C-alpha cells in the first residue's frame, strides 16, 4: 500500500513518522505541496495524508486509486467531503491530540494578560525600571485570578481542561450555552454571563452562529478590566472591535492565537497594534505545537490507518 504525505513540514522536523510507516509498503513524504501539484504527487497512491493542503473535487476525481484521506488535524474544511463521499473515499481526522498543549497555552495567555506582562516588558525594555524612584514598577494594575470569574464558550474536552486549570488558581468557572442553541440549553448564554466575567476564553468552532460572537455590543457589556482570550478560530471575535475597546480602555487585555486568515500575509490590525502600549498578546497559531501533541497526531493517524485497513 502506498501513501503520500503532502505537507509533512506542518508537523515539524522532530516528529517520528515510523508509527505510520509500519502500516504501509511505501510512504512518500513532501514537506510542502502547492495546491496545483497535489494530484501529481498523489498519483497511484491509495492513501493521502494531509494537514492543510486543499483536496477539491477536481483533484479527487483525478485520483482513481485513492481510497483514504488521513487529515493530520481535526478540521476537514480543506477536503471536498461531498466529492470524497461520492467517489467512495474515506476521510479520517484526529481529535483531542492537543488538549494539554492548548489548555496550557490558554492559561499562559490569561496569566500574561492578568499580570500586564506585555506592558511591563515594554517598560523594562525602555529602561523605565532603572529610572524608578523606588524598587519596582506598578503603573499597570494587575489582576489576581483567585476568586475571579472565568466564562468559557465550549464545554468539550479542551474547554473542560481549561476549566480545571483555572480552578487550580481559585477561579470560579461558568460555561456558556452553545451559541445558536441558547433557547434549548440550560446554561446561560454568553451575553447573559459577559457582564460578570473577569475573563472570557473561547473554545468553540467557527460557525455562522459563532462568527463575531464577541462583537462591539458584547464588548461594551464587559467590565473595563475584563480579559478576552481566543485559542479557537479567528473571526469568533470581531478583532477590530476588540482592538478599539482595548485602545479606549474598555477592555483589560486581549490574547489571541488565531486570526481569520493564516498566515496573515496581508497583515492584520492586531499585528500592527503590537507596536502600541497595549495589554495585547498575539501568538502565531502555535498553542498546539508541543512535541507531545504533534507526536500524538502521528499516533492517532496510525490508528486511523490501521482501523481503516482492518475495517
VMD Tcl script that draws the C-alpha trace (Angstrom):
set ca {
  {0.00 0.00 0.00}
  {1.30 3.42 -0.98}
  {0.65 6.64 0.94}
  {1.80 10.20 0.37}
  {2.17 12.95 2.96}
  {1.72 16.27 1.20}
  {2.72 18.74 3.94}
  {4.89 16.97 6.49}
  {6.60 20.21 7.49}
  {3.39 21.24 9.25}
  {4.22 18.60 11.88}
  {7.75 19.87 12.44}
  {11.12 18.23 11.77}
  {11.32 16.37 15.09}
  {8.29 14.10 14.64}
  {8.80 10.36 14.16}
  {6.69 9.02 11.27}
  {7.53 5.36 11.94}
  {4.11 4.58 13.51}
  {2.55 5.44 10.13}
  {5.23 3.69 8.06}
  {4.58 0.41 9.90}
  {1.21 0.10 8.15}
  {2.44 0.85 4.64}
  {4.60 -0.57 1.90}
  {5.61 2.88 0.65}
  {5.41 6.35 2.17}
  {6.40 9.36 0.09}
  {6.99 12.45 2.20}
  {6.78 16.02 0.90}
  {7.40 18.96 3.21}
  {5.16 21.31 1.22}
  {2.83 20.82 -1.72}
  {1.25 23.60 -3.79}
  {-2.42 23.01 -4.39}
  {-1.90 22.60 -8.12}
  {0.61 19.76 -7.60}
  {-1.47 17.67 -5.20}
  {-2.92 15.40 -7.91}
  {0.51 14.85 -9.47}
  {2.07 13.79 -6.17}
  {-0.86 11.59 -5.16}
  {-0.99 9.72 -8.46}
  {-1.17 5.97 -7.80}
  {-1.46 6.37 -4.03}
  {-4.20 4.66 -2.06}
  {-3.78 6.96 0.94}
  {-3.37 10.74 1.07}
  {-2.09 12.21 4.33}
  {-2.62 15.96 4.57}
  {-2.89 18.77 7.04}
  {-3.88 21.97 5.22}
  {-3.43 21.13 1.52}
  {-6.74 21.60 -0.28}
  {-8.14 18.49 -1.96}
  {-11.06 19.71 -4.05}
  {-13.42 17.73 -6.26}
  {-11.31 18.25 -9.38}
  {-8.23 16.85 -7.63}
  {-10.06 13.88 -6.12}
  {-11.67 12.97 -9.44}
  {-8.18 12.71 -10.96}
  {-7.12 10.06 -8.41}
  {-8.90 6.74 -9.16}
  {-6.57 4.77 -6.86}
  {-7.25 6.96 -3.81}
  {-9.23 5.19 -1.09}
  {-8.42 7.05 2.11}
  {-7.58 10.59 3.21}
  {-5.98 10.95 6.63}
  {-6.19 14.52 7.90}
  {-3.46 15.50 10.34}
  {-5.87 17.78 12.20}
  {-9.44 17.97 13.47}
  {-10.86 20.24 10.79}
  {-11.72 18.76 7.40}
  {-12.69 22.03 5.70}
  {-9.80 21.65 3.21}
  {-11.34 18.42 1.87}
  {-14.33 18.39 -0.50}
  {-16.27 15.98 1.68}
  {-19.17 15.64 -0.74}
  {-16.84 14.67 -3.58}
  {-14.97 12.23 -1.34}
  {-18.24 10.56 -0.35}
  {-19.40 10.39 -3.96}
  {-16.12 8.81 -5.02}
  {-16.06 6.30 -2.16}
  {-13.02 7.86 -0.47}
  {-12.97 7.59 3.31}
  {-11.84 10.63 5.31}
  {-10.36 10.22 8.79}
  {-9.34 13.11 11.03}
  {-7.78 13.27 14.51}
  {-9.18 14.86 17.64}
  {-8.09 15.67 21.19}
  {-4.41 15.44 20.33}
  {-3.52 18.88 21.70}
  {-5.78 19.23 24.73}
  {-2.98 19.62 27.27}
  {-0.92 21.81 24.94}
  {-3.72 24.23 24.02}
  {-5.05 24.40 27.57}
  {-1.56 25.26 28.82}
  {-1.24 27.97 26.17}
  {-4.64 29.36 27.10}
  {-3.61 29.69 30.75}
  {-0.33 31.29 29.62}
  {-2.29 33.98 27.79}
  {-4.61 34.53 30.74}
  {-1.67 34.82 33.14}
  {0.26 37.14 30.82}
  {-2.72 39.46 30.45}
  {-3.64 39.31 34.15}
  {-0.11 40.38 35.14}
  {0.02 43.00 32.33}
  {3.14 41.26 31.07}
  {3.17 42.96 27.64}
  {3.08 46.39 29.28}
  {5.70 45.68 31.93}
  {8.04 44.00 29.45}
  {7.80 47.10 27.26}
  {8.53 49.34 30.26}
  {11.57 47.29 31.27}
  {12.90 47.27 27.70}
  {12.59 51.05 27.58}
  {14.61 51.45 30.76}
  {11.77 52.64 32.95}
  {12.60 50.22 35.79}
  {16.13 51.53 36.24}
  {14.70 55.05 36.33}
  {12.12 54.22 39.03}
  {12.37 56.23 42.27}
  {11.78 53.01 44.26}
  {12.38 49.29 43.85}
  {9.53 48.29 41.49}
  {7.12 49.47 38.84}
  {3.38 49.45 39.47}
  {1.96 51.66 36.75}
  {-0.35 48.96 35.37}
  {-2.94 47.43 37.69}
  {-2.70 43.64 37.66}
  {-5.47 41.11 38.19}
  {-5.35 38.39 40.85}
  {-7.09 35.37 39.36}
  {-8.15 33.78 42.64}
  {-11.80 34.48 43.24}
  {-12.37 35.86 39.74}
  {-14.93 34.55 37.26}
  {-13.93 32.77 34.06}
  {-16.55 32.29 31.36}
  {-15.77 29.58 28.82}
  {-17.53 29.10 25.49}
  {-17.20 25.43 24.61}
  {-17.58 22.66 27.20}
  {-15.79 19.98 25.24}
  {-12.59 18.24 26.26}
  {-10.48 21.37 25.77}
  {-12.81 23.81 27.48}
  {-13.18 21.39 30.40}
  {-9.39 21.08 30.72}
  {-9.01 24.87 30.79}
  {-11.69 24.99 33.49}
  {-9.77 22.54 35.69}
  {-6.55 24.51 35.32}
  {-8.33 27.77 36.11}
  {-9.95 26.23 39.17}
  {-6.47 25.35 40.42}
  {-5.86 29.11 40.53}
  {-9.03 29.53 42.58}
  {-11.18 30.87 39.75}
  {-14.93 30.37 39.51}
  {-15.89 28.89 36.14}
  {-19.10 29.24 34.14}
  {-19.78 27.55 30.82}
  {-21.90 29.49 28.34}
  {-24.71 27.91 26.36}
  {-23.83 26.67 22.91}
  {-24.07 29.68 20.58}
  {-27.16 29.48 18.40}
  {-28.82 26.96 20.73}
  {-29.45 29.18 23.76}
  {-33.22 28.55 23.73}
  {-32.67 24.81 24.20}
  {-29.69 24.96 26.57}
  {-29.98 25.05 30.34}
  {-26.78 27.08 30.64}
  {-26.91 30.90 30.43}
  {-25.92 32.49 27.13}
  {-22.64 34.35 26.74}
  {-24.43 37.70 26.59}
  {-26.02 36.97 29.97}
  {-22.72 35.92 31.55}
  {-20.48 38.58 29.99}
  {-21.21 41.49 32.37}
  {-19.95 39.49 35.37}
  {-16.98 37.88 33.62}
  {-13.43 38.75 34.59}
  {-12.04 36.52 31.84}
  {-13.66 35.06 28.72}
  {-11.97 32.16 26.93}
  {-13.21 30.78 23.61}
  {-13.01 27.08 22.74}
  {-15.73 26.64 20.13}
  {-15.71 26.08 16.36}
  {-16.19 28.90 13.86}
  {-19.74 28.61 12.54}
  {-22.39 31.02 11.38}
  {-23.58 31.11 15.00}
  {-20.13 31.95 16.38}
  {-18.80 34.34 13.72}
  {-18.25 37.65 15.55}
  {-19.81 36.10 18.64}
  {-17.79 38.66 20.58}
  {-18.84 41.84 18.83}
  {-18.92 45.51 19.74}
  {-22.17 45.15 21.67}
  {-20.88 42.29 23.81}
  {-17.57 44.08 24.39}
  {-19.49 47.13 25.60}
  {-21.19 44.97 28.26}
  {-17.91 43.75 29.80}
  {-16.15 45.10 32.85}
  {-13.50 47.55 31.63}
  {-10.71 45.38 33.09}
  {-12.04 42.07 31.68}
  {-9.66 39.83 29.72}
  {-10.51 38.14 26.43}
  {-8.67 35.10 25.08}
  {-9.20 33.27 21.78}
  {-7.39 29.98 21.13}
  {-10.22 28.68 18.95}
  {-10.61 30.22 15.49}
  {-10.08 33.67 14.06}
  {-13.31 35.52 13.38}
  {-15.13 34.36 16.51}
  {-14.04 37.71 17.88}
  {-14.62 40.87 15.88}
  {-10.92 41.66 16.16}
  {-11.23 45.27 15.08}
  {-13.95 45.92 17.66}
  {-11.85 44.24 20.35}
  {-8.83 46.33 19.39}
  {-10.91 49.50 19.52}
  {-12.15 48.56 23.00}
  {-8.60 47.83 24.15}
  {-7.33 51.18 22.88}
  {-10.17 53.03 24.60}
  {-9.64 51.31 27.95}
  {-12.91 49.38 27.74}
  {-11.13 46.01 27.67}
  {-8.42 44.99 30.12}
  {-6.48 42.67 27.86}
  {-6.67 40.69 24.63}
  {-4.82 37.48 23.81}
  {-5.27 35.59 20.53}
  {-3.56 32.59 19.00}
  {-5.63 32.72 15.81}
  {-6.53 35.18 13.08}
  {-9.19 34.97 10.33}
  {-6.58 34.41 7.60}
  {-3.48 32.35 8.36}
  {-0.72 33.01 7.71}
  {-1.65 36.72 7.70}
  {0.35 37.56 4.58}
  {-1.53 40.82 4.05}
  {-1.17 41.82 7.68}
  {-3.83 42.39 10.31}
  {-4.74 45.29 12.62}
  {-3.77 43.27 15.70}
  {-0.28 42.72 14.32}
  {0.11 46.43 13.63}
  {-1.07 47.20 17.17}
  {1.78 45.22 18.74}
  {3.89 48.37 18.43}
  {1.47 50.19 20.75}
  {1.46 50.22 24.55}
  {-1.44 47.79 24.90}
  {-2.11 44.72 27.02}
  {-2.11 42.61 23.88}
  {-0.59 39.22 23.07}
  {-0.70 37.64 19.61}
  {0.80 34.18 19.14}
  {1.17 32.50 15.71}
  {-1.40 29.68 15.98}
  {1.12 27.66 17.97}
  {-0.91 26.70 21.04}
  {-0.97 23.11 19.76}
  {2.70 22.64 18.84}
  {4.27 20.90 21.82}
  {6.29 17.85 20.67}
  {3.93 15.60 22.64}
  {0.87 16.93 20.80}
  {2.47 16.66 17.37}
  {3.64 13.10 18.02}
  {0.13 12.31 19.23}
  {-1.19 13.34 15.81}
  {1.08 10.74 14.21}
  {-0.08 8.06 16.65}
  {-3.76 8.84 16.06}
  {-3.23 8.89 12.29}
  {-1.58 5.48 12.51}
  {-4.61 4.28 14.48}
  {-6.91 5.63 11.78}
  {-4.89 3.90 9.09}
  {-4.91 0.59 10.94}
  {-8.62 0.82 11.69}
  {-9.42 1.51 8.05}
  {-7.28 -1.44 6.92}
  {-8.94 -3.78 9.41}
  {-12.41 -2.47 8.63}
}
mol new
graphics top color blue
foreach p $ca { graphics top sphere $p radius 0.5 }
foreach p [lrange $ca 0 end-1] q [lrange $ca 1 end] { graphics top cylinder $p $q radius 0.2 }
display resetview
